[in-house]
């Protein structure tokens, strides 16, 4: 889900009349009364835009004897998840519980003030109208955008480092809320099985057996129990607030523990899962990787070896590019310029790592993509860097 808590809703007071908003406020008042043992009235509700199943509302506390913040954010999930499927409410509630138990300097997200499984509601601290990472990338200040990206990469690494030993805690909390504990992503193995056929069908490019074997081995290595830590999963730039205390992550509806290198690959293929990803300037991804690594080498000292780190990154970069391409060719999105850029970069990184078969195949796919969709396609830079 994407929720922008930095923007004021132009619907004005009409939002307060929406049944979903009314229900969210009522659920928020119930859970706060349970949490603090006294009625806490919420007023002036503001419906915040979002793309997921939750109704998200900012509301003001009328009066409270408990020193609560003046405003807070309510996330209400009125509909239960299908049986056996991951529950966005449970994923988010457990994610916030995990971080709220940490010292404030390690939290990197809003504080969870109250939650209730029966009401399917969360009440979290309101971080206000700080700009998002997306705001800075779409702005005009290149230095501010660069600082924000490096801060985001460091914060992502800090998140991984502080949660590297907490998978058992996360699973235990998830069981209490009834969420299925293990639900590994199936996109990568599906893409590996199907993408070679799609590439041949669409572009006439064969995938050599050596490249297939590399992709299958990369997928197997990604399932390793090494380097596991909490991930927000949704790494969209509008899910990160740039505050005076650093980057704060929002929206954990898909949050879970997985291989942290999956997230780190997004530093090389930035914001690949966004609807309209753009490019970063030369050298930016390398700087972001260095910032991320500086935070995680304390818990994973093996990643201080550049060869080890870059081998892992190439694995996950390839998987991310393959999944993204499979998504497009299977008709789920349209990102031709992004695909050309991502395959070109994959080829360059594979060549640098000495994976010649992977590099040659990536170059062939790049040329075929450009001929099919182009020619001369190039993913434009985010506006801040133009």
Rosetta blueprint (number, residue, H / E / L):
1 X L
2 X L
3 X E
4 X L
5 X L
6 X L
7 X L
8 X L
9 X L
10 X L
11 X L
12 X H
13 X H
14 X H
15 X H
16 X H
17 X H
18 X L
19 X H
20 X H
21 X H
22 X H
23 X H
24 X H
25 X H
26 X H
27 X H
28 X H
29 X H
30 X H
31 X H
32 X H
33 X H
34 X H
35 X H
36 X H
37 X L
38 X L
39 X L
40 X L
41 X L
42 X E
43 X E
44 X E
45 X E
46 X E
47 X E
48 X E
49 X L
50 X E
51 X L
52 X L
53 X L
54 X L
55 X E
56 X E
57 X E
58 X E
59 X E
60 X E
61 X E
62 X L
63 X L
64 X L
65 X L
66 X L
67 X L
68 X L
69 X L
70 X L
71 X E
72 X E
73 X E
74 X E
75 X E
76 X E
77 X L
78 X L
79 X L
80 X L
81 X L
82 X L
83 X L
84 X L
85 X L
86 X L
87 X L
88 X H
89 X H
90 X H
91 X H
92 X H
93 X H
94 X H
95 X H
96 X H
97 X H
98 X H
99 X H
100 X H
101 X L
102 X L
103 X L
104 X H
105 X H
106 X H
107 X L
108 X L
109 X E
110 X L
111 X L
112 X E
113 X E
114 X E
115 X E
116 X E
117 X L
118 X L
119 X L
120 X L
121 X E
122 X E
123 X E
124 X E
125 X E
126 X L
127 X L
128 X L
129 X L
130 X L
131 X L
132 X E
133 X H
134 X H
135 X H
136 X H
137 X H
138 X L
139 X L
140 X L
141 X L
142 X H
143 X H
144 X H
145 X H
146 X H
147 X H
148 X H
149 X H
150 X H
151 X H
152 X H
153 X H
154 X H
155 X H
156 X H
157 X H
158 X H
159 X H
160 X H
161 X H
162 X H
163 X H
164 X L
165 X L
166 X L
167 X H
168 X H
169 X H
170 X H
171 X H
172 X H
173 X H
174 X H
175 X H
176 X H
177 X L
178 X L
179 X L
180 X L
181 X L
182 X L
183 X L
184 X L
185 X L
186 X L
187 X H
188 X H
189 X H
190 X H
191 X H
192 X H
193 X H
194 X H
195 X H
196 X H
197 X H
198 X H
199 X H
200 X H
201 X H
202 X H
203 X H
204 X L
205 X L
206 X L
207 X L
208 X L
209 X H
210 X H
211 X H
212 X H
213 X H
214 X H
215 X H
216 X H
217 X H
218 X H
219 X H
220 X H
221 X H
222 X H
223 X L
224 X L
225 X L
226 X L
227 X L
228 X E
229 X E
230 X E
231 X E
232 X L
233 X L
234 X L
235 X L
236 X L
237 X H
238 X H
239 X H
240 X E
241 X E
242 X E
243 X E
244 X L
245 X L
246 X E
247 X E
248 X E
249 X E
250 X L
251 X L
252 X L
253 X L
254 X L
255 X L
256 X E
257 X E
258 X E
259 X E
260 X H
261 X H
262 X H
263 X H
264 X H
265 X H
266 X L
267 X L
268 X L
269 X L
270 X L
271 X L
272 X L
273 X L
274 X L
275 X L
276 X L
277 X L
278 X L
279 X E
280 X L
281 X L
282 X L
283 X L
284 X H
285 X H
286 X H
287 X H
288 X H
289 X H
290 X H
291 X H
292 X H
293 X H
294 X H
295 X H
296 X H
297 X L
298 X L
299 X L
300 X L
301 X H
302 X H
303 X H
304 X H
305 X L
306 X H
307 X H
308 X H
309 X H
310 X H
311 X H
312 X H
313 X H
314 X H
315 X H
316 X H
317 X H
318 X H
319 X H
320 X H
321 X H
322 X H
323 X H
324 X H
325 X H
326 X H
327 X H
328 X H
329 X H
330 X L
331 X L
332 X L
333 X L
334 X L
335 X L
336 X H
337 X H
338 X H
339 X H
340 X H
341 X H
342 X H
343 X H
344 X H
345 X H
346 X H
347 X H
348 X H
349 X H
350 X H
351 X H
352 X H
353 X L
354 X L
355 X L
356 X H
357 X H
358 X H
359 X H
360 X H
361 X H
362 X H
363 X H
364 X H
365 X H
366 X H
367 X H
368 X H
369 X H
370 X H
371 X H
372 X H
373 X H
374 X L
375 X L
376 X L
377 X L
378 X L
379 X L
380 X L
381 X E
382 X L
383 X H
384 X H
385 X H
386 X L
